[in-house]
Amino acid sequence: MTLALKLLCRVVKRRVRAGEGLETVLADYPKLTETERQAVVEMVMEK
């Protein structure tokens, strides 16, 4: 996982914890590939 993707995971986790929906947050990043998107979802779903 690249540094940029790790940073994105942290940002997405914070936004989801703040009450935004995961799909809503991911919609803000249209350039993500399906593989990157899946990696972010897996990281966010971890504790």
Distance bins in CASP14 RR format, pairs under 12 A and 6 or more apart:
PFRMAT RR
TARGET T0000
AUTHOR 0000-0000-0000
RMODE 2
METHOD distances of the structure
MODEL  1
1 7 0 0 0 0 0 1 0 0 0 0 0
1 8 0 0 0 0 1 0 0 0 0 0 0
1 9 0 0 0 0 1 0 0 0 0 0 0
1 10 0 0 0 0 0 1 0 0 0 0 0
1 35 0 0 0 0 0 1 0 0 0 0 0
1 36 0 0 0 0 1 0 0 0 0 0 0
1 38 0 0 0 0 0 1 0 0 0 0 0
1 39 1 0 0 1 0 0 0 0 0 0 0
1 40 0 0 0 0 1 0 0 0 0 0 0
1 42 0 0 0 0 0 1 0 0 0 0 0
1 43 0 0 0 0 1 0 0 0 0 0 0
2 8 0 0 0 0 1 0 0 0 0 0 0
2 9 0 0 0 0 0 1 0 0 0 0 0
2 33 0 0 0 0 0 1 0 0 0 0 0
2 35 0 0 0 0 0 1 0 0 0 0 0
2 36 0 0 0 0 1 0 0 0 0 0 0
2 39 0 0 0 0 1 0 0 0 0 0 0
2 40 0 0 0 0 0 1 0 0 0 0 0
3 9 0 0 0 0 0 1 0 0 0 0 0
3 10 0 0 0 0 0 1 0 0 0 0 0
4 10 0 0 0 0 0 1 0 0 0 0 0
4 11 0 0 0 0 0 1 0 0 0 0 0
4 29 0 0 0 0 0 1 0 0 0 0 0
4 31 0 0 0 0 0 1 0 0 0 0 0
4 32 0 0 0 0 0 1 0 0 0 0 0
4 36 0 0 0 0 1 0 0 0 0 0 0
4 39 0 0 0 0 0 1 0 0 0 0 0
4 40 0 0 0 0 0 1 0 0 0 0 0
5 11 0 0 0 0 0 1 0 0 0 0 0
5 12 0 0 0 0 0 1 0 0 0 0 0
5 29 0 0 0 0 0 1 0 0 0 0 0
5 31 0 0 0 0 0 1 0 0 0 0 0
5 32 0 0 0 0 1 0 0 0 0 0 0
5 33 0 0 0 0 0 1 0 0 0 0 0
5 35 0 0 0 0 1 0 0 0 0 0 0
5 36 1 0 0 1 0 0 0 0 0 0 0
5 37 0 0 0 0 0 1 0 0 0 0 0
5 38 0 0 0 0 0 1 0 0 0 0 0
5 39 1 0 0 1 0 0 0 0 0 0 0
5 40 1 0 0 1 0 0 0 0 0 0 0
5 41 0 0 0 0 0 1 0 0 0 0 0
5 42 0 0 0 0 0 1 0 0 0 0 0
5 43 0 0 0 0 1 0 0 0 0 0 0
6 12 0 0 0 0 0 1 0 0 0 0 0
6 13 0 0 0 0 0 1 0 0 0 0 0
6 36 0 0 0 0 0 1 0 0 0 0 0
6 39 0 0 0 0 1 0 0 0 0 0 0
6 40 0 0 0 0 1 0 0 0 0 0 0
6 43 0 0 0 0 1 0 0 0 0 0 0
7 13 0 0 0 0 0 1 0 0 0 0 0
7 14 0 0 0 0 0 1 0 0 0 0 0
7 29 0 0 0 0 0 1 0 0 0 0 0
7 40 0 0 0 0 0 1 0 0 0 0 0
7 43 0 0 0 0 0 1 0 0 0 0 0
8 14 0 0 0 0 0 1 0 0 0 0 0
8 15 0 0 0 0 0 1 0 0 0 0 0
8 25 0 0 0 0 1 0 0 0 0 0 0
8 26 0 0 0 0 1 0 0 0 0 0 0
8 28 0 0 0 0 0 1 0 0 0 0 0
8 29 1 0 0 1 0 0 0 0 0 0 0
8 31 0 0 0 0 0 1 0 0 0 0 0
8 32 0 0 0 0 1 0 0 0 0 0 0
8 36 0 0 0 0 1 0 0 0 0 0 0
8 37 0 0 0 0 0 1 0 0 0 0 0
8 39 0 0 0 0 1 0 0 0 0 0 0
8 40 1 0 0 1 0 0 0 0 0 0 0
8 41 0 0 0 0 0 1 0 0 0 0 0
8 43 0 0 0 0 1 0 0 0 0 0 0
8 44 0 0 0 0 0 1 0 0 0 0 0
9 15 0 0 0 0 0 1 0 0 0 0 0
9 16 0 0 0 0 0 1 0 0 0 0 0
9 22 0 0 0 0 0 1 0 0 0 0 0
9 25 0 0 0 0 0 1 0 0 0 0 0
9 26 0 0 0 0 0 1 0 0 0 0 0
9 29 0 0 0 0 0 1 0 0 0 0 0
9 32 0 0 0 0 0 1 0 0 0 0 0
9 36 0 0 0 0 1 0 0 0 0 0 0
9 37 0 0 0 0 0 1 0 0 0 0 0
9 38 0 0 0 0 0 1 0 0 0 0 0
9 39 1 0 0 1 0 0 0 0 0 0 0
9 40 1 0 1 0 0 0 0 0 0 0 0
9 41 0 0 0 0 1 0 0 0 0 0 0
9 42 0 0 0 0 1 0 0 0 0 0 0
9 43 1 0 1 0 0 0 0 0 0 0 0
9 44 1 0 0 1 0 0 0 0 0 0 0
9 45 0 0 0 0 0 1 0 0 0 0 0
9 46 0 0 0 0 1 0 0 0 0 0 0
10 16 0 0 0 0 0 1 0 0 0 0 0
10 17 0 0 0 0 0 1 0 0 0 0 0
10 40 0 0 0 0 0 1 0 0 0 0 0
10 43 0 0 0 0 1 0 0 0 0 0 0
10 44 0 0 0 0 1 0 0 0 0 0 0
11 17 0 0 0 0 0 1 0 0 0 0 0
11 18 0 0 0 0 0 1 0 0 0 0 0
11 20 0 0 0 0 0 1 0 0 0 0 0
11 25 0 0 0 0 1 0 0 0 0 0 0
11 26 0 0 0 0 0 1 0 0 0 0 0
11 28 0 0 0 0 1 0 0 0 0 0 0
11 29 0 0 0 0 1 0 0 0 0 0 0
11 40 0 0 0 0 1 0 0 0 0 0 0
11 43 0 0 0 0 0 1 0 0 0 0 0
11 44 0 0 0 0 0 1 0 0 0 0 0
12 18 0 0 0 0 0 1 0 0 0 0 0
12 19 0 0 0 0 0 1 0 0 0 0 0
12 20 0 0 0 0 1 0 0 0 0 0 0
12 21 0 0 0 0 1 0 0 0 0 0 0
12 22 1 0 0 1 0 0 0 0 0 0 0
12 23 0 0 0 0 0 1 0 0 0 0 0
12 24 0 0 0 0 0 1 0 0 0 0 0
12 25 1 0 1 0 0 0 0 0 0 0 0
12 26 1 0 0 1 0 0 0 0 0 0 0
12 27 0 0 0 0 0 1 0 0 0 0 0
12 28 0 0 0 0 1 0 0 0 0 0 0
12 29 0 0 0 0 1 0 0 0 0 0 0
12 32 0 0 0 0 0 1 0 0 0 0 0
12 36 0 0 0 0 0 1 0 0 0 0 0
12 37 0 0 0 0 0 1 0 0 0 0 0
12 39 0 0 0 0 0 1 0 0 0 0 0
12 40 1 0 1 0 0 0 0 0 0 0 0
12 41 0 0 0 0 1 0 0 0 0 0 0
12 42 0 0 0 0 0 1 0 0 0 0 0
12 43 1 0 0 1 0 0 0 0 0 0 0
12 44 1 0 1 0 0 0 0 0 0 0 0
12 45 0 0 0 0 0 1 0 0 0 0 0
12 46 0 0 0 0 0 1 0 0 0 0 0
13 19 0 0 0 0 0 1 0 0 0 0 0
13 20 0 0 0 0 0 1 0 0 0 0 0
13 21 0 0 0 0 0 1 0 0 0 0 0
13 22 0 0 0 0 1 0 0 0 0 0 0
13 25 0 0 0 0 1 0 0 0 0 0 0
13 40 0 0 0 0 1 0 0 0 0 0 0
13 41 0 0 0 0 0 1 0 0 0 0 0
13 42 0 0 0 0 0 1 0 0 0 0 0
13 43 1 0 0 1 0 0 0 0 0 0 0
13 44 1 0 1 0 0 0 0 0 0 0 0
13 45 0 0 0 0 1 0 0 0 0 0 0
13 46 0 0 0 0 1 0 0 0 0 0 0
13 47 0 0 0 0 0 1 0 0 0 0 0
14 20 0 0 0 0 1 0 0 0 0 0 0
14 25 0 0 0 0 1 0 0 0 0 0 0
14 44 0 0 0 0 0 1 0 0 0 0 0
15 21 1 0 0 1 0 0 0 0 0 0 0
15 22 0 0 0 0 1 0 0 0 0 0 0
15 23 0 0 0 0 0 1 0 0 0 0 0
15 24 0 0 0 0 1 0 0 0 0 0 0
15 25 1 0 1 0 0 0 0 0 0 0 0
15 26 0 0 0 0 1 0 0 0 0 0 0
15 27 0 0 0 0 0 1 0 0 0 0 0
15 28 0 0 0 0 1 0 0 0 0 0 0
15 29 0 0 0 0 0 1 0 0 0 0 0
15 40 0 0 0 0 0 1 0 0 0 0 0
15 44 0 0 0 0 1 0 0 0 0 0 0
16 22 1 0 1 0 0 0 0 0 0 0 0
16 23 0 0 0 0 0 1 0 0 0 0 0
16 24 0 0 0 0 1 0 0 0 0 0 0
16 25 1 0 0 1 0 0 0 0 0 0 0
16 26 0 0 0 0 1 0 0 0 0 0 0
16 40 0 0 0 0 0 1 0 0 0 0 0
16 41 0 0 0 0 0 1 0 0 0 0 0
16 43 0 0 0 0 0 1 0 0 0 0 0
16 44 1 0 1 0 0 0 0 0 0 0 0
16 45 0 0 0 0 1 0 0 0 0 0 0
16 46 0 0 0 0 0 1 0 0 0 0 0
17 25 0 0 0 0 0 1 0 0 0 0 0
17 44 0 0 0 0 1 0 0 0 0 0 0
17 47 0 0 0 0 0 1 0 0 0 0 0
18 24 0 0 0 0 0 1 0 0 0 0 0
18 25 0 0 0 0 1 0 0 0 0 0 0
19 25 0 0 0 0 1 0 0 0 0 0 0
20 26 0 0 0 0 0 1 0 0 0 0 0
20 27 0 0 0 0 0 1 0 0 0 0 0
20 28 0 0 0 0 1 0 0 0 0 0 0
20 44 0 0 0 0 0 1 0 0 0 0 0
21 27 0 0 0 0 1 0 0 0 0 0 0
21 28 0 0 0 0 0 1 0 0 0 0 0
21 41 0 0 0 0 0 1 0 0 0 0 0
21 44 0 0 0 0 0 1 0 0 0 0 0
22 28 0 0 0 0 0 1 0 0 0 0 0
22 29 0 0 0 0 0 1 0 0 0 0 0
22 37 0 0 0 0 0 1 0 0 0 0 0
22 40 0 0 0 0 1 0 0 0 0 0 0
22 41 1 0 0 1 0 0 0 0 0 0 0
22 42 0 0 0 0 0 1 0 0 0 0 0
22 43 0 0 0 0 0 1 0 0 0 0 0
22 44 1 0 0 1 0 0 0 0 0 0 0
22 45 0 0 0 0 1 0 0 0 0 0 0
23 29 0 0 0 0 0 1 0 0 0 0 0
23 37 0 0 0 0 0 1 0 0 0 0 0
23 40 0 0 0 0 0 1 0 0 0 0 0
23 41 0 0 0 0 1 0 0 0 0 0 0
23 44 0 0 0 0 0 1 0 0 0 0 0
25 32 0 0 0 0 0 1 0 0 0 0 0
25 37 0 0 0 0 0 1 0 0 0 0 0
25 40 0 0 0 0 1 0 0 0 0 0 0
25 41 0 0 0 0 0 1 0 0 0 0 0
25 44 0 0 0 0 1 0 0 0 0 0 0
26 32 1 0 0 1 0 0 0 0 0 0 0
26 34 0 0 0 0 0 1 0 0 0 0 0
26 36 0 0 0 0 0 1 0 0 0 0 0
26 37 1 0 0 1 0 0 0 0 0 0 0
26 38 0 0 0 0 0 1 0 0 0 0 0
26 39 0 0 0 0 0 1 0 0 0 0 0
26 40 1 0 0 1 0 0 0 0 0 0 0
26 41 1 0 0 1 0 0 0 0 0 0 0
26 44 0 0 0 0 1 0 0 0 0 0 0
27 37 0 0 0 0 0 1 0 0 0 0 0
28 37 0 0 0 0 0 1 0 0 0 0 0
28 40 0 0 0 0 0 1 0 0 0 0 0
29 36 0 0 0 0 1 0 0 0 0 0 0
29 37 0 0 0 0 1 0 0 0 0 0 0
29 40 0 0 0 0 1 0 0 0 0 0 0
29 41 0 0 0 0 0 1 0 0 0 0 0
30 36 0 0 0 0 0 1 0 0 0 0 0
30 37 0 0 0 0 0 1 0 0 0 0 0
31 37 0 0 0 0 0 1 0 0 0 0 0
32 38 0 0 0 0 1 0 0 0 0 0 0
32 39 0 0 0 0 1 0 0 0 0 0 0
32 40 1 0 0 1 0 0 0 0 0 0 0
32 41 0 0 0 0 0 1 0 0 0 0 0
33 39 0 0 0 0 1 0 0 0 0 0 0
33 40 0 0 0 0 0 1 0 0 0 0 0
34 40 0 0 0 0 0 1 0 0 0 0 0
34 41 0 0 0 0 0 1 0 0 0 0 0
35 41 0 0 0 0 0 1 0 0 0 0 0
35 42 0 0 0 0 0 1 0 0 0 0 0
36 42 0 0 0 0 0 1 0 0 0 0 0
36 43 0 0 0 0 0 1 0 0 0 0 0
37 43 0 0 0 0 0 1 0 0 0 0 0
37 44 0 0 0 0 0 1 0 0 0 0 0
38 44 0 0 0 0 0 1 0 0 0 0 0
38 45 0 0 0 0 0 1 0 0 0 0 0
39 45 0 0 0 0 0 1 0 0 0 0 0
39 46 0 0 0 0 0 1 0 0 0 0 0
40 46 0 0 0 0 0 1 0 0 0 0 0
END
